[in-house]
Amino acid sequence: MKMSRLVAFSSSLVLGAVLALTGAATANAATSVQAVDYVALGDSYSSGVGSGSYDSASGDCKRSTKAYPKLWAAANSPSSFAFTACSGARTSDVKAGQLGPLNSSTDLVSISVGGNDAGFADVMTTCVLQSEATCLSRIATARSYVDTTLPGNLDSVYSSIRAKAPSARVVVLGYPRFYKIGGSCVVGLSDKVRAAINDASDYLNAATAKRAANHGFTFTDVAGKFTGHEICSGDAWLHSLNWLNIGESYHPTAAGQSGGYLPALASAA
């Protein structure tokens, strides 16, 4: 009887210790999530252009409450959150106007940038308004820029981020492919042009991923998450050309932010 009581007492102590440790671990895990200091940088794909619900205080930067950085912050309750991404931003704009919140305490940084450097808007304007040959030539020019000039621009902004936030995990998000080839679109650009635009997006992503890796950053390709939701898919998470709101054309919808970009960040953060 005494031995049974001793065993039961010992077992209760062990169980109590396990529960206490488990509880402490759970609390610490929750604390570690909440203790994250998060800064969201980048261009219109990060500010949320195309998803609506823009913060009027952000002006022309068009930072949306439905953008993936806001959604991630709402879901994870970081201890601090700074959202400086801005529509139209190039690498030089990020360096000049977005890095202020970064410091030695910053734990997480997200960024999408490079599309504007490579002339994304001009490529799409050329392809929509001019001939197929002119469009393909403009795409070739953009690819050449990605080869010759963009790597240095990315190195510069990535180095600036690391200098200001030496301990941060930096997640670099890419761009989706825009078109489903052979999809539901019966007018507009030819499939040859659509395929060339998709290939250019892949080309940009590959170059960005290489520069990100060289700086020890994590590159997250969103193209797979947008598969089945491209323009011409019948369930697009991207705006097609909108003459009434040109600025939102070829940008993710709210569904693209929540279903494409948010999971991409969450998987890498």
Backbone as CSV, one residue per row, in Angstrom:
resi,resn,N_x,N_y,N_z,CA_x,CA_y,CA_z,C_x,C_y,C_z
1,MET,0.838,-1.206,0.000,0.000,0.000,0.000,0.870,1.252,0.000
2,LYS,1.887,1.258,0.892,2.776,2.421,0.966,3.508,2.622,-0.355
3,MET,3.955,1.502,-0.977,4.658,1.600,-2.238,3.736,2.159,-3.331
4,SER,2.480,1.719,-3.329,1.519,2.201,-4.322,1.280,3.685,-4.163
5,ARG,1.168,4.109,-2.880,0.978,5.542,-2.641,2.198,6.341,-3.096
6,LEU,3.384,5.780,-2.849,4.609,6.472,-3.235,4.698,6.609,-4.748
7,VAL,4.359,5.509,-5.448,4.382,5.535,-6.908,3.380,6.544,-7.439
8,ALA,2.171,6.544,-6.836,1.135,7.486,-7.283,1.568,8.921,-7.045
9,PHE,2.198,9.151,-5.856,2.648,10.504,-5.523,3.742,10.957,-6.497
10,SER,4.677,10.015,-6.782,5.766,10.349,-7.707,5.231,10.628,-9.099
11,SER,4.247,9.818,-9.496,3.662,10.007,-10.818,2.974,11.356,-10.920
12,SER,2.312,11.750,-9.839,1.623,13.046,-9.868,2.615,14.185,-9.952
13,LEU,3.765,14.015,-9.288,4.791,15.052,-9.369,5.334,15.166,-10.794
14,VAL,5.610,14.005,-11.404,6.126,14.006,-12.774,5.115,14.619,-13.720
15,LEU,3.823,14.201,-13.550,2.787,14.737,-14.414,2.656,16.247,-14.249
16,GLY,2.736,16.691,-12.997,2.643,18.129,-12.732,3.788,18.885,-13.371
17,ALA,4.972,18.284,-13.284,6.145,18.939,-13.876,6.012,19.024,-15.380
18,VAL,5.542,17.918,-15.987,5.361,17.903,-17.435,4.352,18.955,-17.862
19,LEU,3.225,19.027,-17.132,2.206,20.011,-17.466,2.735,21.430,-17.301
20,ALA,3.514,21.619,-16.230,4.065,22.956,-15.986,5.017,23.346,-17.097
21,LEU,5.881,22.383,-17.498,6.828,22.670,-18.570,6.119,22.898,-19.888
22,THR,5.093,22.074,-20.136,4.334,22.228,-21.373,3.637,23.574,-21.412
23,GLY,3.066,23.931,-20.277,2.397,25.230,-20.202,3.370,26.366,-20.419
24,ALA,4.563,26.228,-19.816,5.576,27.268,-19.973,6.018,27.358,-21.419
25,ALA,6.190,26.174,-22.056,6.613,26.177,-23.449,5.569,26.826,-24.329
26,THR,4.291,26.504,-24.037,3.207,27.105,-24.816,3.191,28.611,-24.635
27,ALA,3.357,29.039,-23.390,3.367,30.473,-23.116,4.528,31.145,-23.797
28,ASN,5.701,30.476,-23.744,6.873,31.055,-24.388,6.696,31.135,-25.893
29,ALA,6.047,30.094,-26.474,5.810,30.113,-27.914,4.905,31.269,-28.282
30,ALA,3.850,31.454,-27.478,2.940,32.563,-27.751,3.653,33.890,-27.617
31,THR,4.516,33.973,-26.584,5.250,35.215,-26.373,6.191,35.494,-27.531
32,SER,6.845,34.405,-28.042,7.811,34.605,-29.114,7.136,35.126,-30.370
33,VAL,5.897,34.655,-30.635,5.172,35.152,-31.788,4.810,36.614,-31.585
34,GLN,4.280,36.921,-30.399,3.832,38.275,-30.133,4.988,39.260,-30.017
35,ALA,6.200,38.733,-29.737,7.344,39.620,-29.537,7.989,40.047,-30.846
36,VAL,7.480,39.556,-31.971,8.068,39.880,-33.270,7.872,41.355,-33.590
37,ASP,8.953,41.998,-33.986,8.898,43.365,-34.516,8.979,43.250,-36.031
38,TYR,7.887,43.613,-36.704,7.726,43.343,-38.139,7.655,44.643,-38.926
39,VAL,8.439,44.705,-40.027,8.431,45.857,-40.925,8.145,45.368,-42.350
40,ALA,7.131,45.956,-42.988,6.733,45.565,-44.341,7.145,46.651,-45.335
41,LEU,8.048,46.294,-46.242,8.570,47.217,-47.243,8.071,46.806,-48.629
42,GLY,8.344,47.658,-49.628,8.138,47.213,-50.989,7.287,48.098,-51.863
43,ASP,6.798,47.495,-52.949,6.064,48.207,-53.988,4.561,47.975,-53.856
44,SER,3.834,48.182,-54.951,2.374,48.095,-54.914,1.859,46.703,-54.607
45,TYR,2.636,45.676,-54.917,2.187,44.320,-54.604,2.214,44.072,-53.094
46,SER,3.040,44.820,-52.395,3.068,44.739,-50.937,2.157,45.760,-50.275
47,SER,1.973,46.922,-50.910,1.084,47.932,-50.310,-0.373,47.539,-50.460
48,GLY,-0.675,46.677,-51.455,-2.035,46.177,-51.603,-2.847,46.839,-52.688
49,VAL,-2.190,47.522,-53.622,-2.921,48.114,-54.747,-3.716,47.017,-55.456
50,GLY,-4.982,47.297,-55.708,-5.846,46.322,-56.354,-6.788,45.627,-55.406
51,SER,-6.498,45.714,-54.107,-7.338,45.017,-53.132,-8.348,45.929,-52.453
52,GLY,-8.274,47.243,-52.731,-9.236,48.187,-52.165,-8.982,48.464,-50.692
53,SER,-9.920,49.173,-50.073,-9.850,49.494,-48.648,-8.529,50.169,-48.289
54,TYR,-8.221,51.258,-48.998,-6.952,51.941,-48.788,-7.019,52.899,-47.600
55,ASP,-5.934,52.964,-46.884,-5.807,53.905,-45.764,-5.597,55.297,-46.353
56,SER,-6.516,56.202,-46.093,-6.424,57.545,-46.675,-5.152,58.260,-46.245
57,ALA,-4.659,57.920,-45.062,-3.443,58.560,-44.565,-2.212,58.162,-45.384
58,SER,-2.307,57.068,-46.144,-1.151,56.616,-46.919,-1.051,57.319,-48.269
59,GLY,-2.072,58.113,-48.622,-2.015,58.896,-49.854,-1.799,58.052,-51.086
60,ASP,-0.881,58.501,-51.951,-0.620,57.803,-53.207,0.054,56.451,-53.016
61,CYS,0.542,56.170,-51.822,1.147,54.851,-51.576,0.095,53.744,-51.587
62,LYS,-1.159,54.115,-51.319,-2.284,53.170,-51.374,-2.020,51.905,-50.567
63,ARG,-1.771,52.100,-49.288,-1.625,50.944,-48.408,-3.014,50.459,-48.000
64,SER,-3.263,49.196,-48.227,-4.589,48.622,-48.025,-4.671,47.822,-46.730
65,THR,-5.836,47.846,-46.125,-6.076,47.001,-44.951,-6.178,45.532,-45.354
66,LYS,-6.302,45.273,-46.658,-6.400,43.896,-47.161,-5.098,43.405,-47.755
67,ALA,-4.029,44.185,-47.635,-2.715,43.765,-48.113,-2.145,42.688,-47.198
68,TYR,-1.321,41.824,-47.749,-0.820,40.696,-46.957,-0.063,41.108,-45.692
69,PRO,0.700,42.219,-45.669,1.352,42.569,-44.398,0.341,42.878,-43.288
70,LYS,-0.734,43.588,-43.624,-1.765,43.896,-42.631,-2.473,42.620,-42.177
71,LEU,-2.722,41.718,-43.110,-3.398,40.469,-42.761,-2.516,39.617,-41.851
72,TRP,-1.209,39.566,-42.156,-0.301,38.782,-41.313,-0.220,39.383,-39.909
73,ALA,-0.127,40.693,-39.844,-0.055,41.355,-38.539,-1.325,41.120,-37.735
74,ALA,-2.468,41.164,-38.391,-3.735,40.936,-37.694,-3.824,39.516,-37.150
75,ALA,-3.256,38.562,-37.871,-3.323,37.168,-37.460,-2.290,36.802,-36.407
76,ASN,-1.185,37.543,-36.337,-0.073,37.149,-35.463,0.218,38.121,-34.328
77,SER,-0.417,39.267,-34.318,-0.270,40.245,-33.228,1.189,40.502,-32.849
78,PRO,2.009,40.957,-33.793,3.395,41.274,-33.443,3.452,42.417,-32.442
79,SER,4.550,42.498,-31.708,4.670,43.556,-30.705,4.776,44.919,-31.353
80,SER,5.318,44.976,-32.581,5.311,46.229,-33.336,5.182,45.905,-34.818
81,PHE,4.551,46.806,-35.549,4.330,46.603,-36.974,4.421,47.942,-37.683
82,ALA,5.337,48.035,-38.642,5.486,49.247,-39.457,5.259,48.867,-40.909
83,PHE,4.385,49.619,-41.571,3.961,49.310,-42.936,4.318,50.497,-43.821
84,THR,5.439,50.384,-44.538,5.914,51.509,-45.345,5.919,51.228,-46.845
85,ALA,5.438,50.051,-47.269,5.375,49.736,-48.697,4.566,50.797,-49.427
86,CYS,4.917,51.050,-50.677,4.296,52.168,-51.394,4.133,51.851,-52.874
87,SER,2.980,52.184,-53.404,2.705,51.984,-54.820,3.757,52.696,-55.678
88,GLY,4.231,52.003,-56.688,5.195,52.582,-57.622,6.638,52.544,-57.163
89,ALA,6.903,51.999,-55.991,8.258,52.050,-55.430,9.254,51.232,-56.236
90,ARG,10.413,51.830,-56.452,11.571,51.139,-57.000,12.548,50.876,-55.853
91,THR,13.634,50.185,-56.178,14.621,49.901,-55.139,15.146,51.195,-54.520
92,SER,15.359,52.216,-55.327,15.868,53.497,-54.811,14.858,54.161,-53.880
93,ASP,13.563,53.994,-54.160,12.532,54.571,-53.299,12.480,53.869,-51.950
94,VAL,12.669,52.544,-51.977,12.704,51.801,-50.714,13.852,52.311,-49.854
95,LYS,15.021,52.468,-50.464,16.182,52.952,-49.712,15.965,54.365,-49.175
96,ALA,15.360,55.209,-49.993,15.239,56.624,-49.626,14.114,56.889,-48.634
97,GLY,13.043,56.102,-48.684,11.882,56.487,-47.898,11.198,55.436,-47.055
98,GLN,11.698,54.189,-47.070,10.951,53.143,-46.368,11.697,52.485,-45.215
99,LEU,12.968,52.721,-45.080,13.773,51.949,-44.123,13.804,52.535,-42.712
100,GLY,13.146,53.662,-42.495,13.195,54.326,-41.195,12.848,53.454,-40.004
101,PRO,11.808,52.597,-40.099,11.431,51.793,-38.927,12.392,50.653,-38.598
102,LEU,13.301,50.321,-39.499,14.224,49.209,-39.241,15.237,49.576,-38.167
103,ASN,15.536,48.610,-37.306,16.569,48.804,-36.295,17.071,47.443,-35.814
104,SER,17.943,47.462,-34.852,18.566,46.216,-34.390,17.578,45.270,-33.723
105,SER,16.394,45.783,-33.355,15.381,44.939,-32.726,14.412,44.316,-33.725
106,THR,14.491,44.726,-34.977,13.572,44.204,-35.988,13.814,42.707,-36.184
107,ASP,12.733,41.934,-36.093,12.830,40.479,-36.228,12.438,39.976,-37.607
108,LEU,11.490,40.666,-38.253,10.949,40.186,-39.523,10.770,41.349,-40.481
109,VAL,11.220,41.143,-41.716,11.039,42.124,-42.789,10.476,41.393,-43.995
110,SER,9.469,41.978,-44.631,8.992,41.442,-45.908,9.146,42.518,-46.975
111,ILE,9.368,42.078,-48.213,9.547,43.046,-49.294,9.275,42.397,-50.648
112,SER,8.617,43.135,-51.521,8.556,42.815,-52.957,9.026,44.069,-53.672
113,VAL,10.014,43.929,-54.529,10.529,45.091,-55.257,11.323,44.601,-56.466
114,GLY,11.394,45.422,-57.493,12.148,45.080,-58.694,11.322,45.192,-59.955
115,GLY,10.013,44.983,-59.844,9.150,45.058,-61.012,9.119,46.446,-61.628
116,ASN,9.077,47.459,-60.790,9.063,48.829,-61.306,10.421,49.220,-61.874
117,ASP,11.491,48.739,-61.264,12.826,48.989,-61.819,12.909,48.458,-63.247
118,ALA,12.352,47.275,-63.456,12.444,46.621,-64.761,11.440,47.165,-65.770
119,GLY,10.593,48.114,-65.340,9.673,48.755,-66.271,8.384,48.012,-66.502
120,PHE,7.886,47.359,-65.464,6.664,46.558,-65.579,5.506,47.341,-66.200
121,ALA,5.238,48.536,-65.688,4.090,49.310,-66.175,4.248,49.654,-67.654
122,ASP,5.464,50.015,-68.052,5.692,50.378,-69.454,5.580,49.161,-70.366
123,VAL,6.033,48.011,-69.881,5.893,46.782,-70.654,4.423,46.508,-70.948
124,MET,3.577,46.580,-69.909,2.167,46.265,-70.088,1.478,47.310,-70.976
125,THR,1.843,48.572,-70.814,1.269,49.624,-71.664,1.637,49.396,-73.123
126,THR,2.912,49.086,-73.373,3.373,48.828,-74.735,2.650,47.635,-75.346
127,CYS,2.505,46.578,-74.555,1.900,45.357,-75.089,0.409,45.535,-75.369
128,VAL,-0.258,46.345,-74.578,-1.688,46.565,-74.776,-1.954,47.492,-75.954
129,LEU,-1.121,48.517,-76.118,-1.420,49.570,-77.085,-0.694,49.436,-78.419
130,GLN,0.373,48.646,-78.451,1.157,48.593,-79.681,1.187,47.187,-80.270
131,SER,1.966,47.016,-81.303,1.962,45.758,-82.035,2.631,44.635,-81.244
132,GLU,2.377,43.419,-81.693,2.991,42.267,-81.040,4.510,42.354,-81.102
133,ALA,5.047,42.747,-82.252,6.498,42.840,-82.410,7.089,43.884,-81.462
134,THR,6.420,45.016,-81.327,6.900,46.074,-80.431,6.829,45.611,-78.985
135,CYS,5.760,44.917,-78.664,5.610,44.365,-77.309,6.747,43.411,-76.984
136,LEU,7.006,42.468,-77.879,8.057,41.476,-77.625,9.427,42.128,-77.528
137,SER,9.644,43.186,-78.301,10.902,43.925,-78.220,11.037,44.602,-76.858
138,ARG,9.936,45.173,-76.360,9.973,45.840,-75.047,10.219,44.832,-73.929
139,ILE,9.657,43.647,-74.063,9.908,42.597,-73.075,11.381,42.200,-73.089
140,ALA,11.962,42.103,-74.281,13.383,41.767,-74.392,14.252,42.828,-73.722
141,THR,13.858,44.087,-73.858,14.597,45.174,-73.206,14.520,45.041,-71.686
142,ALA,13.340,44.693,-71.197,13.174,44.514,-69.751,14.031,43.356,-69.246
143,ARG,14.075,42.277,-69.993,14.896,41.124,-69.591,16.377,41.497,-69.567
144,SER,16.795,42.317,-70.526,18.182,42.769,-70.543,18.497,43.599,-69.303
145,TYR,17.544,44.433,-68.887,17.721,45.236,-67.677,17.869,44.326,-66.454
146,VAL,17.069,43.275,-66.433,17.138,42.324,-65.321,18.519,41.668,-65.271
147,ASP,19.124,41.459,-66.417,20.460,40.857,-66.470,21.556,41.822,-66.043
148,THR,21.454,43.071,-66.484,22.589,43.980,-66.378,22.531,44.959,-65.212
149,THR,21.343,45.440,-64.888,21.234,46.541,-63.928,20.511,46.168,-62.638
150,LEU,19.461,45.383,-62.757,18.662,45.074,-61.571,19.449,44.391,-60.456
151,PRO,20.351,43.440,-60.751,21.076,42.789,-59.657,21.783,43.776,-58.733
152,GLY,22.415,44.793,-59.308,23.088,45.798,-58.488,22.112,46.606,-57.653
153,ASN,20.958,46.923,-58.232,19.934,47.656,-57.488,19.423,46.846,-56.300
154,LEU,19.182,45.557,-56.553,18.715,44.689,-55.469,19.785,44.527,-54.403
155,ASP,21.027,44.339,-54.819,22.115,44.230,-53.840,22.156,45.462,-52.937
156,SER,21.970,46.616,-53.531,22.045,47.861,-52.771,20.951,47.951,-51.720
157,VAL,19.714,47.660,-52.113,18.622,47.764,-51.146,18.701,46.643,-50.109
158,TYR,19.109,45.450,-50.527,19.223,44.346,-49.562,20.335,44.621,-48.540
159,SER,21.431,45.171,-49.010,22.517,45.509,-48.085,22.081,46.581,-47.097
160,SER,21.290,47.534,-47.563,20.796,48.593,-46.678,19.865,48.026,-45.611
161,ILE,19.031,47.066,-46.005,18.131,46.423,-45.042,18.946,45.690,-43.993
162,ARG,19.937,44.916,-44.436,20.733,44.142,-43.475,21.540,45.045,-42.552
163,ALA,22.023,46.153,-43.051,22.797,47.061,-42.210,21.949,47.651,-41.089
164,LYS,20.682,47.944,-41.387,19.810,48.563,-40.389,19.113,47.540,-39.503
165,ALA,18.952,46.313,-40.004,18.271,45.268,-39.228,19.113,43.994,-39.280
166,PRO,20.235,43.978,-38.562,21.214,42.898,-38.708,20.717,41.521,-38.287
167,SER,19.690,41.470,-37.438,19.225,40.174,-36.938,17.898,39.736,-37.541
168,ALA,17.350,40.514,-38.431,16.006,40.235,-38.945,15.999,39.077,-39.937
169,ARG,14.898,38.337,-39.916,14.602,37.394,-40.993,13.956,38.201,-42.108
170,VAL,14.541,38.159,-43.290,14.035,38.959,-44.404,13.405,38.029,-45.440
171,VAL,12.130,38.238,-45.705,11.385,37.428,-46.666,11.137,38.268,-47.916
172,VAL,11.675,37.817,-49.030,11.509,38.495,-50.320,10.442,37.747,-51.108
173,LEU,9.366,38.435,-51.460,8.274,37.806,-52.194,8.347,38.166,-53.671
174,GLY,8.088,37.184,-54.518,8.157,37.393,-55.956,6.824,37.851,-56.539
175,TYR,6.697,37.692,-57.837,5.502,38.129,-58.574,4.832,36.926,-59.226
176,PRO,3.517,36.960,-59.375,2.822,35.845,-60.029,2.960,35.888,-61.544
177,ARG,2.682,34.767,-62.185,2.463,34.796,-63.630,1.085,35.417,-63.856
178,PHE,0.967,36.210,-64.913,-0.275,36.963,-65.098,-1.367,36.184,-65.824
179,TYR,-0.990,35.308,-66.750,-1.991,34.735,-67.649,-2.034,33.211,-67.605
180,LYS,-3.238,32.685,-67.732,-3.425,31.273,-68.028,-3.450,31.157,-69.553
181,ILE,-2.504,30.430,-70.101,-2.409,30.304,-71.543,-3.487,29.336,-72.043
182,GLY,-4.195,29.752,-73.106,-5.281,28.930,-73.611,-6.486,28.942,-72.707
183,GLY,-6.610,30.010,-71.928,-7.701,30.101,-70.967,-8.968,30.679,-71.565
184,SER,-9.725,31.352,-70.722,-11.061,31.798,-71.102,-11.077,33.107,-71.889
185,CYS,-9.944,33.801,-71.997,-9.917,35.079,-72.720,-9.953,34.832,-74.227
186,VAL,-10.892,35.468,-74.907,-11.017,35.281,-76.348,-10.607,36.533,-77.120
187,VAL,-10.408,37.629,-76.420,-9.937,38.861,-77.060,-8.755,39.399,-76.273
188,GLY,-8.095,40.393,-76.849,-6.970,41.007,-76.167,-5.647,40.495,-76.694
189,LEU,-4.682,40.360,-75.838,-3.345,39.949,-76.239,-3.344,38.529,-76.793
190,SER,-2.409,38.265,-77.680,-2.262,36.908,-78.201,-1.636,36.014,-77.139
191,ASP,-1.833,34.707,-77.285,-1.215,33.785,-76.338,0.310,33.847,-76.410
192,LYS,0.851,34.193,-77.574,2.303,34.346,-77.694,2.796,35.469,-76.793
193,VAL,2.083,36.582,-76.782,2.449,37.709,-75.929,2.224,37.354,-74.466
194,ARG,1.101,36.714,-74.173,0.819,36.330,-72.791,1.907,35.406,-72.248
195,ALA,2.342,34.458,-73.068,3.407,33.542,-72.646,4.719,34.294,-72.428
196,ALA,4.997,35.268,-73.282,6.231,36.055,-73.131,6.200,36.874,-71.851
197,ILE,5.036,37.405,-71.494,4.904,38.163,-70.245,5.086,37.238,-69.050
198,ASN,4.486,36.048,-69.103,4.682,35.078,-68.021,6.151,34.705,-67.874
199,ASP,6.811,34.457,-69.005,8.230,34.085,-68.966,9.077,35.217,-68.379
200,ALA,8.704,36.454,-68.684,9.445,37.593,-68.144,9.274,37.677,-66.629
201,SER,8.080,37.356,-66.142,7.864,37.336,-64.694,8.726,36.270,-64.038
202,ASP,8.775,35.080,-64.645,9.638,34.018,-64.121,11.106,34.443,-64.131
203,TYR,11.500,35.143,-65.185,12.884,35.599,-65.335,13.241,36.586,-64.223
204,LEU,12.328,37.495,-63.952,12.522,38.465,-62.874,12.599,37.763,-61.526
205,ASN,11.709,36.800,-61.297,11.721,36.071,-60.038,13.024,35.317,-59.827
206,ALA,13.523,34.696,-60.893,14.771,33.936,-60.779,15.943,34.843,-60.410
207,ALA,16.003,36.007,-61.040,17.077,36.952,-60.728,16.962,37.465,-59.300
208,THR,15.731,37.743,-58.874,15.513,38.231,-57.515,15.859,37.170,-56.489
209,ALA,15.467,35.939,-56.762,15.763,34.843,-55.835,17.267,34.667,-55.644
210,LYS,18.019,34.807,-56.725,19.473,34.655,-56.627,20.089,35.745,-55.764
211,ARG,19.665,36.988,-55.964,20.211,38.075,-55.156,19.796,37.919,-53.694
212,ALA,18.548,37.507,-53.454,18.082,37.313,-52.082,18.911,36.241,-51.382
213,ALA,19.156,35.143,-52.063,19.939,34.052,-51.472,21.355,34.499,-51.151
214,ASN,21.935,35.320,-52.015,23.299,35.794,-51.775,23.406,36.672,-50.539
215,HIS,22.285,37.238,-50.117,22.271,38.068,-48.907,21.744,37.298,-47.694
216,GLY,21.484,36.016,-47.861,20.974,35.208,-46.759,19.504,35.435,-46.485
217,PHE,18.788,35.982,-47.468,17.356,36.232,-47.314,16.569,35.040,-47.855
218,THR,15.304,34.955,-47.467,14.427,33.888,-47.927,13.549,34.402,-49.069
219,PHE,13.680,33.784,-50.243,12.821,34.153,-51.371,11.619,33.224,-51.412
220,THR,10.438,33.808,-51.580,9.212,33.021,-51.667,8.535,33.295,-52.998
221,ASP,8.426,32.268,-53.809,7.801,32.381,-55.131,6.296,32.195,-54.978
222,VAL,5.524,33.184,-55.400,4.070,33.107,-55.252,3.386,32.528,-56.486
223,ALA,4.139,32.281,-57.553,3.524,31.839,-58.813,2.691,30.578,-58.622
224,GLY,3.199,29.644,-57.835,2.460,28.406,-57.614,1.140,28.629,-56.911
225,LYS,1.118,29.571,-55.989,-0.114,29.843,-55.247,-1.160,30.521,-56.127
226,PHE,-0.715,31.206,-57.184,-1.652,31.849,-58.104,-2.048,30.926,-59.270
227,THR,-1.456,29.744,-59.348,-1.806,28.819,-60.429,-3.290,28.458,-60.335
228,GLY,-3.989,28.618,-61.438,-5.429,28.412,-61.449,-6.212,29.671,-61.162
229,HIS,-5.480,30.744,-60.847,-6.125,32.025,-60.534,-5.515,33.169,-61.341
230,GLU,-4.899,32.847,-62.463,-4.332,33.872,-63.333,-5.454,34.545,-64.128
231,ILE,-5.110,35.656,-64.773,-6.037,36.269,-65.728,-6.330,35.234,-66.814
232,CYS,-7.574,35.141,-67.233,-8.063,34.171,-68.228,-8.330,32.793,-67.624
233,SER,-8.245,32.665,-66.299,-8.492,31.368,-65.668,-9.966,31.143,-65.353
234,GLY,-10.743,32.225,-65.332,-12.135,32.122,-64.915,-12.316,32.349,-63.429
235,ASP,-11.222,32.359,-62.671,-11.265,32.632,-61.230,-10.029,33.444,-60.866
236,ALA,-9.883,34.585,-61.515,-8.645,35.356,-61.430,-8.481,36.048,-60.084
237,TRP,-7.260,35.975,-59.555,-6.862,36.742,-58.371,-6.052,37.965,-58.781
238,LEU,-6.071,38.292,-60.059,-5.377,39.456,-60.601,-6.354,40.256,-61.445
239,HIS,-6.269,41.564,-61.348,-7.075,42.416,-62.211,-6.518,42.382,-63.629
240,SER,-7.387,42.278,-64.609,-6.990,42.475,-65.988,-6.957,43.976,-66.261
241,LEU,-6.798,44.347,-67.510,-6.786,45.761,-67.855,-8.128,46.400,-67.492
242,ASN,-8.058,47.489,-66.744,-9.261,48.214,-66.336,-9.092,49.675,-66.738
243,TRP,-9.764,50.061,-67.833,-9.613,51.422,-68.327,-10.156,52.454,-67.352
244,LEU,-11.058,52.039,-66.456,-11.639,52.974,-65.484,-10.757,53.137,-64.255
245,ASN,-9.805,52.219,-64.080,-8.881,52.293,-62.943,-7.563,51.645,-63.368
246,ILE,-6.824,52.378,-64.186,-5.595,51.837,-64.765,-4.612,51.382,-63.690
247,GLY,-4.560,52.122,-62.587,-3.585,51.819,-61.541,-3.758,50.447,-60.923
248,GLU,-4.978,49.918,-60.927,-5.212,48.604,-60.334,-5.027,47.465,-61.334
249,SER,-4.884,47.792,-62.607,-4.694,46.758,-63.618,-3.448,45.924,-63.319
250,TYR,-3.573,44.622,-63.500,-2.468,43.673,-63.329,-1.920,43.624,-61.905
251,HIS,-2.778,43.920,-60.957,-2.421,43.798,-59.544,-3.324,42.773,-58.857
252,PRO,-2.867,42.186,-57.769,-3.695,41.199,-57.065,-4.969,41.814,-56.494
253,THR,-6.036,41.053,-56.552,-7.280,41.411,-55.881,-7.121,41.116,-54.387
254,ALA,-8.175,41.401,-53.628,-8.151,41.060,-52.203,-7.944,39.553,-52.017
255,ALA,-8.559,38.751,-52.898,-8.380,37.297,-52.825,-6.943,36.902,-53.137
256,GLY,-6.289,37.647,-54.042,-4.894,37.377,-54.348,-3.969,37.678,-53.183
257,GLN,-4.308,38.724,-52.437,-3.523,39.057,-51.247,-3.708,37.995,-50.159
258,SER,-4.950,37.621,-49.897,-5.225,36.678,-48.800,-4.948,35.231,-49.182
259,GLY,-5.187,34.877,-50.456,-5.009,33.493,-50.871,-3.676,33.195,-51.498
260,GLY,-2.977,34.236,-51.984,-1.685,34.045,-52.628,-0.520,34.540,-51.807
261,TYR,-0.523,35.834,-51.516,0.622,36.442,-50.832,0.683,36.129,-49.341
262,LEU,-0.459,36.157,-48.659,-0.438,35.895,-47.211,0.113,34.512,-46.890
263,PRO,-0.347,33.434,-47.532,0.232,32.132,-47.231,1.722,32.050,-47.577
264,ALA,2.137,32.771,-48.609,3.555,32.773,-48.980,4.400,33.375,-47.868
265,LEU,3.942,34.479,-47.296,4.671,35.073,-46.176,4.605,34.179,-44.954
266,ALA,3.418,33.665,-44.660,3.247,32.845,-43.455,4.142,31.623,-43.479
267,SER,4.364,31.036,-44.651,5.180,29.840,-44.747,6.677,30.126,-44.547
268,ALA,7.049,31.394,-44.719,8.470,31.740,-44.646,8.831,32.569,-43.420
269,ALA,7.833,33.153,-42.773,8.094,34.067,-41.636,8.591,33.314,-40.410
